[in-house]
Each structure stands twice: as structure tokens, then as C-alpha cells.
């Protein structure tokens, strides 16, 4: 499990280094997750990459363990919010408005995406 966790963190670090080096407008951990995804794809395609933590589902098991305790990751964010309650009181209405608008936009985009994909998937099928 330690080796798998190190691999996950190394991918995140590599993502941070690449994103900061090229000044890309993408979060480093997102790019690191893409790197880990590519490694997992290569592992499944070529046995050369199925070594160390990539063999035997080690990364998957570690990721499941992290996801099982994901709620612990929100504690630092909650502490940060509590430390800045003055800003929340000052800009609370604006924050609530932005959150409400972003939820509506997200729902509309999700519904639109679902409708487009649904139409594309049923286009080639004969009606029964």
C-alpha cells in the first residue's frame, strides 16, 4: 500500500512540476491524475509496465482506501472557512448567489450532455 500511495503522490508531484513549468491553466493534481491514468492504461496494454505498485491491483486498492476516507480531506477546508467567517459574513449573499447560479448551469449542461449522448447512441439503432 505504501508503494501505491507513493506512486499516486509522485504522479501528483509530476503533474505539479509539469503544469508550473509550462504555466498551463490546469491544476497540477488533475494533470497528475492524467499521468496515473496513462500509466494504468500502459500497464493493461504492455506487461512491461506491470511492475511494483502497478501489479496486482495495488493502486486500485489504495485508491479505494483513500476514497473510503475522503470525508477526512474536507476537514482542512472546513477549518479554513471557519477561520474566515468575517469574509463569509461580508460576502455571504454574493457567494450564495454564485453557488446557486453555478448549480443551475451545471444541471443544464449535464442535462444537455445527456440528451446529446442519448440521441447519438439511439441514432444507429432500429426502432423496436
DSSP file (Angstrom, degrees, kcal/mol; ACC not computed):
  #  RESIDUE AA STRUCTURE BP1 BP2  ACC     N-H-->O    O-->H-N    N-H-->O    O-->H-N    TCO  KAPPA ALPHA  PHI   PSI    X-CA   Y-CA   Z-CA
    1    1 A X     >        0   0    0      0, 0.0     4,-2.5     0, 0.0     5,-0.2   0.000 360.0 360.0 360.0 -35.9    0.0    0.0    0.0
    2    2 A X  H  >  +     0   0    0      1,-0.2     4,-2.4     2,-0.2     5,-0.2   0.910 360.0  49.4 -65.4 -41.5    2.9    2.4    0.8
    3    3 A X  H  > S+     0   0    0      2,-0.2     4,-2.1     1,-0.2    -1,-0.2   0.898 111.8  48.8 -64.4 -39.7    4.4    1.9   -2.7
    4    4 A X  H  > S+     0   0    0      2,-0.2     4,-2.3     1,-0.2    -2,-0.2   0.908 111.3  49.2 -66.5 -41.7    1.0    2.5   -4.3
    5    5 A X  H  X S+     0   0    0     -4,-2.5     4,-2.5     1,-0.2    -2,-0.2   0.893 110.0  52.1 -64.1 -39.1    0.5    5.7   -2.3
    6    6 A X  H  X S+     0   0    0     -4,-2.4     4,-2.6     2,-0.2    -2,-0.2   0.897 108.8  50.7 -63.0 -39.6    3.9    6.8   -3.3
    7    7 A X  H  X S+     0   0    0     -4,-2.1     4,-2.3     2,-0.2    -2,-0.2   0.922 110.5  48.8 -64.0 -43.4    3.1    6.3   -6.9
    8    8 A X  H  X S+     0   0    0     -4,-2.3     4,-1.9     1,-0.2    -2,-0.2   0.931 114.8  44.8 -61.4 -45.4   -0.1    8.3   -6.6
    9    9 A X  H  X S+     0   0    0     -4,-2.5     4,-2.6     2,-0.2    -2,-0.2   0.852 110.9  53.7 -69.2 -34.4    1.7   11.1   -4.9
   10   10 A X  H  X S+     0   0    0     -4,-2.6     4,-2.9     2,-0.2    -1,-0.2   0.890 107.7  50.9 -66.3 -38.3    4.6   11.0   -7.4
   11   11 A X  H  X S+     0   0    0     -4,-2.3     4,-2.2     2,-0.2    -2,-0.2   0.904 111.2  48.7 -63.7 -39.9    2.1   11.4  -10.2
   12   12 A X  H  X S+     0   0    0     -4,-1.9     4,-2.3     2,-0.2    -2,-0.2   0.922 112.3  48.2 -64.8 -43.2    0.6   14.4   -8.4
   13   13 A X  H  X S+     0   0    0     -4,-2.6     4,-2.6     2,-0.2    -2,-0.2   0.921 111.1  50.1 -62.7 -44.0    4.1   15.9   -7.9
   14   14 A X  H  X S+     0   0    0     -4,-2.9     4,-2.6     1,-0.2     5,-0.2   0.893 109.6  52.0 -61.9 -38.9    5.0   15.3  -11.6
   15   15 A X  H  X S+     0   0    0     -4,-2.2     4,-2.6     2,-0.2     5,-0.2   0.919 109.9  48.8 -62.2 -43.5    1.7   16.9  -12.6
   16   16 A X  H  X S+     0   0    0     -4,-2.3     4,-2.6     2,-0.2     5,-0.3   0.925 112.4  48.6 -60.6 -45.1    2.5   20.0  -10.4
   17   17 A X  H  X S+     0   0    0     -4,-2.6     4,-2.2     2,-0.2    -2,-0.2   0.926 114.2  44.9 -63.1 -45.5    6.0   20.2  -11.9
   18   18 A X  H  X S+     0   0    0     -4,-2.6     4,-2.1     2,-0.2     6,-0.2   0.934 115.0  47.3 -65.7 -45.9    4.8   20.0  -15.5
   19   19 A X  H  X>S+     0   0    0     -4,-2.6     5,-1.8    -5,-0.2     4,-0.7   0.911 116.1  43.8 -64.7 -42.6    2.0   22.5  -15.0
   20   20 A X  H  <5S+     0   0    0     -4,-2.6    -1,-0.2    -5,-0.2    -2,-0.2   0.856 111.8  54.5 -71.3 -33.5    4.1   25.0  -13.2
   21   21 A X  H  <5S+     0   0    0     -4,-2.2    -2,-0.2    -5,-0.3    -1,-0.2   0.900 119.6  31.6 -65.8 -40.6    7.0   24.6  -15.7
   22   22 A X  H  <5S-     0   0    0     -4,-2.1    -1,-0.2    -5,-0.2    -2,-0.2   0.413 104.1-127.1 -98.5   1.3    4.8   25.3  -18.7
   23   23 A X  T  <5 +     0   0    0     -4,-0.7     2,-0.2     1,-0.2    -3,-0.2   0.884  44.4 174.9  54.1  43.6    2.4   27.7  -16.9
   24   24 A X      < -     0   0    0     -5,-1.8     2,-1.0    -6,-0.2    -1,-0.2  -0.548  39.7-124.9 -78.5 145.0   -0.6   25.7  -18.0
   25   25 A X  S    S+     0   0    0     -2,-0.2     2,-0.4     2,-0.1    -1,-0.1  -0.182  79.9 101.6 -84.4  45.8   -4.0   26.8  -16.6
   26   26 A X  S    S-     0   0    0     -2,-1.0    -2,-0.1    -7,-0.1     2,-0.1  -0.978  81.5-105.3-127.0 138.7   -4.7   23.3  -15.3
   27   27 A X    >>  -     0   0    0     -2,-0.4     4,-1.7     1,-0.1     3,-0.5  -0.403  27.7-127.9 -62.5 139.8   -4.4   22.2  -11.7
   28   28 A X  H 3> S+     0   0    0      1,-0.2     4,-2.6     2,-0.2     5,-0.2   0.885 106.7  55.1 -57.3 -43.8   -1.3   20.1  -11.1
   29   29 A X  H 3> S+     0   0    0      1,-0.2     4,-2.2     2,-0.2    -1,-0.2   0.833 104.9  54.5 -62.4 -29.7   -3.2   17.2   -9.5
   30   30 A X  H <> S+     0   0    0     -3,-0.5     4,-1.7     2,-0.2    -1,-0.2   0.923 110.8  44.7 -67.9 -42.6   -5.5   17.0  -12.5
   31   31 A X  H  X S+     0   0    0     -4,-1.7     4,-2.1     2,-0.2    -2,-0.2   0.879 112.0  53.5 -67.3 -36.8   -2.6   16.6  -14.8
   32   32 A X  H  X S+     0   0    0     -4,-2.6     4,-2.4     2,-0.2    -2,-0.2   0.880 106.0  52.5 -63.2 -38.0   -1.1   14.1  -12.3
   33   33 A X  H  X S+     0   0    0     -4,-2.2     4,-2.4     2,-0.2    -1,-0.2   0.872 107.6  52.2 -64.9 -36.5   -4.3   12.1  -12.4
   34   34 A X  H  X S+     0   0    0     -4,-1.7     4,-2.3     2,-0.2    -2,-0.2   0.904 108.7  50.6 -64.2 -41.0   -4.0   12.0  -16.2
   35   35 A X  H  X S+     0   0    0     -4,-2.1     4,-2.4     2,-0.2    -2,-0.2   0.918 110.8  48.4 -62.1 -43.6   -0.4   10.7  -15.9
   36   36 A X  H  X S+     0   0    0     -4,-2.4     4,-2.4     2,-0.2    -2,-0.2   0.897 110.1  52.6 -63.4 -39.9   -1.6    8.0  -13.5
   37   37 A X  H  X S+     0   0    0     -4,-2.4     4,-2.3     2,-0.2    -2,-0.2   0.912 109.1  49.2 -60.9 -43.5   -4.4    7.1  -15.9
   38   38 A X  H  X S+     0   0    0     -4,-2.3     4,-2.7     2,-0.2    -2,-0.2   0.906 110.0  51.8 -63.6 -41.6   -1.9    6.8  -18.8
   39   39 A X  H  X S+     0   0    0     -4,-2.4     4,-2.3     1,-0.2    -2,-0.2   0.912 110.1  48.6 -60.4 -42.3    0.3    4.6  -16.6
   40   40 A X  H  X S+     0   0    0     -4,-2.4     4,-1.7     2,-0.2    -1,-0.2   0.875 111.2  50.1 -67.2 -36.5   -2.6    2.3  -15.8
   41   41 A X  H  X S+     0   0    0     -4,-2.3     4,-1.4     2,-0.2    -2,-0.2   0.924 111.5  48.4 -65.1 -43.2   -3.6    2.1  -19.5
   42   42 A X  H  X S+     0   0    0     -4,-2.7     4,-2.9     1,-0.2     7,-0.4   0.880 108.1  55.5 -63.7 -37.4    0.0    1.2  -20.4
   43   43 A X  H  < S+     0   0    0     -4,-2.3    -1,-0.2     1,-0.2    -2,-0.2   0.894 109.4  46.4 -60.8 -40.4    0.0   -1.4  -17.6
   44   44 A X  H  < S+     0   0    0     -4,-1.7    -1,-0.2     1,-0.2    -2,-0.2   0.764 118.2  42.0 -74.5 -24.7   -3.0   -3.1  -19.1
   45   45 A X  H  < S+     0   0    0     -4,-1.4     2,-0.4     1,-0.2    -2,-0.2   0.812 121.7  31.2 -91.8 -33.9   -1.6   -3.0  -22.7
   46   46 A X    ><  -     0   0    0     -4,-2.9     3,-1.4    -5,-0.2     4,-0.3  -0.989  62.0-147.4-133.1 129.9    2.0   -4.0  -22.0
   47   47 A X  G >  S+     0   0    0     -2,-0.4     3,-0.9     1,-0.3    -1,-0.1   0.653  92.4  79.7 -69.1 -13.5    3.3   -6.3  -19.3
   48   48 A X  G 3  S+     0   0    0      1,-0.2    -1,-0.3    -6,-0.1    -5,-0.1   0.831  95.4  45.8 -60.2 -32.5    6.5   -4.2  -19.2
   49   49 A X  G <  S+     0   0    0     -3,-1.4     2,-2.0    -7,-0.4    -1,-0.2   0.524  85.8  95.0 -89.9  -7.1    4.6   -1.7  -17.0
   50   50 A X    <   +     0   0    0     -3,-0.9     2,-0.3    -4,-0.3    -1,-0.2  -0.420  63.1 114.0 -85.1  64.7    3.0   -4.2  -14.7
   51   51 A X    >   -     0   0    0     -2,-2.0     3,-1.9     4,-0.1     4,-0.1  -0.902  67.2  -7.5-130.5 158.8    5.7   -3.9  -12.0
   52   52 A X  G >  S-     0   0    0     -2,-0.3     3,-1.5     1,-0.3     6,-0.2  -0.278 131.6  -4.6  59.9-133.9    5.9   -2.7   -8.5
   53   53 A X  G 3  S+     0   0    0      1,-0.3     6,-0.9   -50,-0.1     5,-0.3   0.652 128.4  68.1 -69.2 -13.2    2.7   -1.0   -7.3
   54   54 A X  G <  S+     0   0    0     -3,-1.9     3,-0.5     4,-0.2     2,-0.3   0.616  86.7  84.3 -80.9 -10.9    1.1   -1.3  -10.7
   55   55 A X  S X  S+     0   0    0     -3,-1.5     3,-1.1     1,-0.2     4,-0.1  -0.645  91.9  12.2 -93.4 150.5    0.9   -5.1  -10.5
   56   56 A X  T 3  S-     0   0    0     -2,-0.3    -1,-0.2     1,-0.2    -2,-0.1   0.682 121.7 -69.3  67.0  21.9   -1.9   -7.0   -8.8
   57   57 A X  T 3> S+     0   0    0     -3,-0.5     4,-2.2     3,-0.1    -1,-0.2   0.762  87.5 143.5  72.2  24.8   -4.3   -4.1   -8.4
   58   58 A X  H <> S+     0   0    0     -3,-1.1     4,-2.2    -5,-0.3     5,-0.2   0.906  71.5  46.8 -64.1 -43.0   -2.3   -2.3   -5.8
   59   59 A X  H  > S+     0   0    0     -6,-0.9     4,-2.6     1,-0.2    -1,-0.2   0.903 112.1  51.3 -66.8 -40.6   -3.1    1.2   -7.0
   60   60 A X  H  > S+     0   0    0      2,-0.2     4,-2.3     1,-0.2    -2,-0.2   0.911 110.2  48.7 -63.4 -42.3   -6.8    0.4   -7.2
   61   61 A X  H  X S+     0   0    0     -4,-2.2     4,-2.0     2,-0.2    -1,-0.2   0.914 113.1  47.3 -64.3 -43.1   -6.9   -1.0   -3.7
   62   62 A X  H  X S+     0   0    0     -4,-2.2     4,-2.3     2,-0.2    -2,-0.2   0.906 110.8  51.8 -64.7 -41.7   -5.1    2.1   -2.3
   63   63 A X  H  X S+     0   0    0     -4,-2.6     4,-2.5     1,-0.2    -2,-0.2   0.893 108.5  51.3 -63.2 -39.4   -7.4    4.4   -4.2
   64   64 A X  H  X S+     0   0    0     -4,-2.3     4,-1.9     2,-0.2    -1,-0.2   0.898 109.2  51.1 -63.7 -39.4  -10.4    2.6   -2.8
   65   65 A X  H  X S+     0   0    0     -4,-2.0     4,-0.8     2,-0.2    -2,-0.2   0.903 111.0  47.7 -63.3 -41.5   -9.0    3.0    0.7
   66   66 A X  H >< S+     0   0    0     -4,-2.3     3,-0.7     1,-0.2    -2,-0.2   0.907 111.6  50.3 -65.2 -41.8   -8.4    6.8    0.1
   67   67 A X  H >< S+     0   0    0     -4,-2.5     3,-1.4     1,-0.2     4,-0.2   0.831 102.6  60.8 -66.5 -31.4  -12.0    7.2   -1.3
   68   68 A X  H 3< S+     0   0    0     -4,-1.9    -1,-0.2     1,-0.3     3,-0.2   0.799 114.2  35.9 -64.9 -26.8  -13.4    5.4    1.8
   69   69 A X  T X< S+     0   0    0     -4,-0.8     3,-1.3    -3,-0.7     4,-0.4  -0.023  79.5 122.6-114.5  28.8  -11.9    8.1    4.0
   70   70 A X  G X   +     0   0    0     -3,-1.4     3,-1.6     1,-0.3     4,-0.4   0.808  62.8  69.2 -62.2 -31.1  -12.5   11.0    1.6
   71   71 A X  G >  S+     0   0    0      1,-0.3     3,-1.3    -4,-0.2     4,-0.3   0.800  89.4  64.2 -61.2 -27.5  -14.6   13.0    4.1
   72   72 A X  G X  S+     0   0    0     -3,-1.3     3,-1.2     1,-0.2     4,-0.4   0.787  91.2  65.7 -64.6 -26.1  -11.4   13.5    6.2
   73   73 A X  G <  S+     0   0    0     -3,-1.6     4,-0.5    -4,-0.4    -1,-0.2   0.687  93.6  60.5 -70.7 -16.5  -10.0   15.5    3.3
   74   74 A X  G <> S+     0   0    0     -3,-1.3     4,-2.4    -4,-0.4    -1,-0.2   0.579  81.6  83.8 -87.5  -9.0  -12.6   18.2    3.8
   75   75 A X  H <> S+     0   0    0     -3,-1.2     4,-2.4    -4,-0.3     5,-0.2   0.934  89.7  48.5 -61.5 -47.9  -11.6   19.0    7.4
   76   76 A X  H  > S+     0   0    0     -4,-0.4     4,-2.2     1,-0.2    -1,-0.2   0.899 112.2  49.9 -60.3 -37.6   -8.8   21.4    6.4
   77   77 A X  H  > S+     0   0    0     -4,-0.5     4,-2.0     2,-0.2    -1,-0.2   0.910 110.6  49.8 -65.6 -40.9  -11.2   23.2    4.0
   78   78 A X  H  X S+     0   0    0     -4,-2.4     4,-2.3     2,-0.2    -2,-0.2   0.894 109.8  50.5 -64.0 -39.6  -13.8   23.5    6.8
   79   79 A X  H  X S+     0   0    0     -4,-2.4     4,-2.1     1,-0.2    -1,-0.2   0.896 108.7  52.9 -64.2 -39.8  -11.2   24.9    9.2
   80   80 A X  H  X S+     0   0    0     -4,-2.2     4,-0.9    -5,-0.2    -2,-0.2   0.888 109.1  48.9 -62.7 -38.9  -10.3   27.4    6.6
   81   81 A X  H >< S+     0   0    0     -4,-2.0     3,-0.7     1,-0.2     7,-0.2   0.926 110.8  49.8 -65.7 -44.3  -13.9   28.5    6.2
   82   82 A X  H >< S+     0   0    0     -4,-2.3     3,-1.0     1,-0.3    -2,-0.2   0.856 107.0  55.5 -64.3 -34.3  -14.3   28.9    9.9
   83   83 A X  H 3< S+     0   0    0     -4,-2.1    -1,-0.3     1,-0.3     3,-0.2   0.755 112.2  43.7 -69.0 -22.9  -11.2   30.9   10.2
   84   84 A X  T XX  +     0   0    0     -4,-0.9     4,-1.6    -3,-0.7     3,-0.6  -0.187  67.8 131.3-115.7  40.5  -12.6   33.4    7.6
   85   85 A X  H <>  +     0   0    0     -3,-1.0     4,-2.5     1,-0.2     5,-0.2   0.772  68.1  65.9 -64.0 -25.2  -16.1   33.8    8.8
   86   86 A X  H 3> S+     0   0    0     -3,-0.2     4,-1.9     2,-0.2    -1,-0.2   0.908 103.3  45.1 -63.0 -41.0  -15.7   37.6    8.6
   87   87 A X  H <> S+     0   0    0     -3,-0.6     4,-2.8     2,-0.2    -1,-0.2   0.876 111.6  53.1 -68.4 -36.8  -15.4   37.3    4.8
   88   88 A X  H  X S+     0   0    0     -4,-1.6     4,-0.7    -7,-0.2    -2,-0.2   0.898 110.6  46.8 -64.4 -39.7  -18.3   34.9    4.7
   89   89 A X  H  < S+     0   0    0     -4,-2.5     4,-0.2     2,-0.2     3,-0.2   0.875 115.6  46.3 -68.2 -36.7  -20.5   37.4    6.6
   90   90 A X  H  < S+     0   0    0     -4,-1.9    -2,-0.2    -5,-0.2    -1,-0.2   0.890 129.3  21.8 -73.6 -39.8  -19.4   40.2    4.4
   91   91 A X  H  X S+     0   0    0     -4,-2.8     4,-2.5     1,-0.1     5,-0.2   0.100  86.2 117.9-116.6  21.0  -19.8   38.5    1.0
   92   92 A X  H  X S+     0   0    0     -4,-0.7     4,-2.6     1,-0.2     5,-0.2   0.873  75.7  49.9 -59.5 -42.0  -22.3   35.7    2.0
   93   93 A X  H  > S+     0   0    0     -4,-0.2     4,-2.3     2,-0.2    -1,-0.2   0.916 112.5  47.0 -65.3 -43.0  -25.1   36.9   -0.3
   94   94 A X  H  > S+     0   0    0      2,-0.2     4,-2.5     1,-0.2    -2,-0.2   0.908 112.7  49.7 -65.1 -41.4  -22.8   37.1   -3.3
   95   95 A X  H  X S+     0   0    0     -4,-2.5     4,-2.5     2,-0.2    -2,-0.2   0.926 111.4  48.8 -63.5 -44.4  -21.3   33.7   -2.5
   96   96 A X  H  X S+     0   0    0     -4,-2.6     4,-2.4     1,-0.2    -1,-0.2   0.896 111.8  50.1 -62.3 -40.2  -24.8   32.1   -2.2
   97   97 A X  H  X S+     0   0    0     -4,-2.3     4,-2.5     2,-0.2    -2,-0.2   0.925 111.5  47.0 -63.6 -45.1  -25.9   33.7   -5.5
   98   98 A X  H  X S+     0   0    0     -4,-2.5     4,-2.6     1,-0.2    -2,-0.2   0.902 112.5  50.4 -64.5 -40.8  -22.8   32.5   -7.4
   99   99 A X  H  X S+     0   0    0     -4,-2.5     4,-2.1    -5,-0.2    -2,-0.2   0.920 111.4  48.1 -62.8 -43.2  -23.3   29.0   -5.9
  100  100 A X  H  X S+     0   0    0     -4,-2.4     4,-2.1     2,-0.2    -2,-0.2   0.927 113.6  46.6 -63.8 -44.8  -27.0   28.9   -6.9
  101  101 A X  H  X S+     0   0    0     -4,-2.5     4,-2.5     1,-0.2    -2,-0.2   0.908 112.0  50.5 -64.2 -41.7  -26.2   30.1  -10.5
  102  102 A X  H  X S+     0   0    0     -4,-2.6     4,-2.5     1,-0.2    -1,-0.2   0.862 108.8  52.1 -67.2 -34.2  -23.4   27.6  -10.9
  103  103 A X  H  X S+     0   0    0     -4,-2.1     4,-2.4     2,-0.2    -1,-0.2   0.928 111.0  47.2 -65.2 -43.9  -25.6   24.8   -9.7
  104  104 A X  H  X S+     0   0    0     -4,-2.1     4,-2.4     2,-0.2    -2,-0.2   0.920 113.5  48.0 -63.3 -44.0  -28.3   25.7  -12.3
  105  105 A X  H  X S+     0   0    0     -4,-2.5     4,-2.6     2,-0.2     5,-0.2   0.919 111.6  50.5 -62.9 -43.3  -25.7   26.0  -15.0
  106  106 A X  H  X S+     0   0    0     -4,-2.5     4,-2.4     1,-0.2    -2,-0.2   0.913 111.0  48.6 -61.5 -43.4  -24.1   22.6  -14.1
  107  107 A X  H  X S+     0   0    0     -4,-2.4     4,-2.6     2,-0.2    -1,-0.2   0.911 112.0  49.1 -63.0 -42.3  -27.5   21.0  -14.1
  108  108 A X  H  X S+     0   0    0     -4,-2.4     4,-2.5     2,-0.2    -2,-0.2   0.912 112.4  47.2 -64.7 -42.2  -28.4   22.4  -17.5
  109  109 A X  H  X S+     0   0    0     -4,-2.6     4,-2.6     2,-0.2    -1,-0.2   0.899 112.5  50.6 -65.8 -39.8  -25.0   21.4  -19.0
  110  110 A X  H  X S+     0   0    0     -4,-2.4     4,-2.5    -5,-0.2    -2,-0.2   0.927 112.3  45.8 -63.8 -45.2  -25.5   17.9  -17.6
  111  111 A X  H  X S+     0   0    0     -4,-2.6     4,-2.6     2,-0.2    -2,-0.2   0.922 113.5  50.0 -63.7 -43.7  -29.0   17.5  -19.0
  112  112 A X  H  X S+     0   0    0     -4,-2.5     4,-2.4     2,-0.2    -2,-0.2   0.914 111.4  48.2 -61.0 -43.6  -27.8   18.9  -22.4
  113  113 A X  H  X S+     0   0    0     -4,-2.6     4,-2.6     1,-0.2     5,-0.3   0.921 111.4  50.5 -62.9 -43.9  -24.9   16.4  -22.5
  114  114 A X  H  X S+     0   0    0     -4,-2.5     4,-2.6     1,-0.2    -2,-0.2   0.918 111.1  48.6 -60.2 -43.8  -27.2   13.5  -21.5
  115  115 A X  H  X S+     0   0    0     -4,-2.6     4,-2.3     2,-0.2    -1,-0.2   0.914 112.6  47.6 -64.6 -42.4  -29.7   14.4  -24.3
  116  116 A X  H  X S+     0   0    0     -4,-2.4     4,-2.3     2,-0.2    -2,-0.2   0.943 115.3  44.4 -64.1 -47.3  -26.9   14.7  -26.9
  117  117 A X  H  X S+     0   0    0     -4,-2.6     4,-2.3     1,-0.2    -2,-0.2   0.893 112.4  53.0 -65.4 -39.0  -25.3   11.4  -26.0
  118  118 A X  H  X S+     0   0    0     -4,-2.6     4,-1.7    -5,-0.3    -1,-0.2   0.913 110.8  46.5 -62.1 -42.9  -28.7    9.7  -25.7
  119  119 A X  H  X S+     0   0    0     -4,-2.3     4,-1.0     1,-0.2    -2,-0.2   0.900 112.3  50.6 -66.5 -40.3  -29.6   10.9  -29.3
  120  120 A X  H  X S+     0   0    0     -4,-2.3     4,-0.6     1,-0.2    -2,-0.2   0.875 111.6  48.0 -65.3 -36.5  -26.2    9.8  -30.6
  121  121 A X  H  < S+     0   0    0     -4,-2.3    -1,-0.2     1,-0.2    -2,-0.2   0.819 115.8  42.5 -75.9 -29.7  -26.5    6.4  -29.1
  122  122 A X  H  < S+     0   0    0     -4,-1.7     3,-0.4    -5,-0.2    -1,-0.2   0.548  94.0  83.3 -92.5  -6.9  -30.1    5.7  -30.4
  123  123 A X  H  < S+     0   0    0     -4,-1.0    -1,-0.2     1,-0.2    -2,-0.1   0.900  94.8  41.6 -63.5 -41.7  -29.4    7.2  -33.8
  124  124 A X  S  < S+     0   0    0     -4,-0.6     2,-0.3    -3,-0.2    -1,-0.2   0.590  97.9  91.8 -85.0  -9.7  -27.9    3.9  -35.3
  125  125 A X  S    S-     0   0    0     -3,-0.4     2,-0.2    -4,-0.2     3,-0.0  -0.628  78.0-120.3 -87.9 141.3  -30.4    1.5  -33.6
  126  126 A X        -     0   0    0     -2,-0.3     2,-0.2     1,-0.1    -2,-0.1  -0.527  35.7-104.0 -74.2 147.6  -33.6    0.4  -35.4
  127  127 A X              0   0    0     -2,-0.2    -1,-0.1     1,-0.1    -5,-0.0  -0.494 360.0 360.0 -71.5 136.8  -36.8    1.3  -33.5
  128  128 A X              0   0    0     -2,-0.2    -1,-0.1    -3,-0.0    -2,-0.0   0.407 360.0 360.0-117.3 360.0  -38.3   -1.7  -31.8
